[in-house]
Structures are given as C-alpha cells and as structure tokens.
Amino acid sequence: MSRQRGFALIAVLLVLAMVGVLGAEFAYSMRLEATSVRAYKDTLTAAHLAEAAIEQGIREIAGDVTYAVTAWIGC
C-alpha cells in the first residue's frame, strides 16, 4: 500500500510540474505578444504622424495658410 501511495504522490507532483511549466510558457508567450503589439502600435502611430507632418509641410510651402493658421490657434 505504501508503494502505491508513493507512486501516486510522484505522479501528482509530475503532473503539477507539467502544468506549472505550461502556465509559465503561456504567461511568457502572452507577454511577448503584448510587447509585439505595443511595438506595432507605436510604429503605426509614428508613421501616421510622419505622414501628417509631411502633408502639413507641403500645405505650408504651397501657401495654403488656412491650415497653418488654424493649427497655431488650436481650432
């Protein structure tokens, strides 16, 4: 009877260790995914801001003052 209890204990400990490793791997994977999404979002925001800055510069150079003036006033 004692050997069976010992084997059951070892089996349960192995299963718990495997579940712990799977949980840790899942947490790491989710953290990596969140970091990747954040980097993508920042890249996309930077690209849109750069494009808007180029368009604003083109408007100011072309002499379309209405956009430049409203941007400084805050309208």
N, C-alpha and C positions, 0 to 999 in steps of 0.2 A: 504494500500500500504506500509506503514511504517513497519508493522509487517512482511510482505513478504521480504522486504529488510533486516530486522534484522535476519530473519531465514536464508536467503541466505548467509549473512556475516558469521554467526556462522557455517554453513555447509562448506563454503570455508575454514574457519580457521581450522576446524576439519580435513578436507582433507589434508591441508598443514601440519598440525601437524603429521598426519599419514605418509605422505611422508617423512618428516624430520626424524621421528623415524626409518623408513625403511632404509633411506640413512645412518643414523648413525650406525645402526646394520650391514649394508653391509660393511661400512668402517672398523668397528671393526673386522668383520669376515675376511676381506682381510688382515688386519694387523696380525691377529692371524695366518692365513695361511702362510704369508710370514715369520713369526718368526719360524713356524714349519719347513718350507722348509730349512731355513738357518741352523737350528739345525741339520736337517738330513744331509745336505751337509757337515757340519763340522764333524759330526760323521763318515761319509763315508770317508772323507779325512784323518781323524785320523787313521781309521782302515787300510787304504792303506799304510800310512806312517809307521805304526807299522809293518805291514807285510813286507814291503820293508826293514826295519831295521833288522828284524829277518833274512831275506834272506841274507842281507849283512854280518851279523854276522856269519852265517853258512858258507858263502864263505870264510871269513877271517880265521875262525877256521879250515876249511878244507884245507887251504893252497893255494887256488886259488887266487894268488896275483895280477893277471892282472886286476881284477875288483877293488880291493882295491887301487891299484896304480893309475888307471885312474880316480878314484873318487877324489883322493887328487890333481891330476894335473889339473882336470877340463875338461878333454876331453870328 
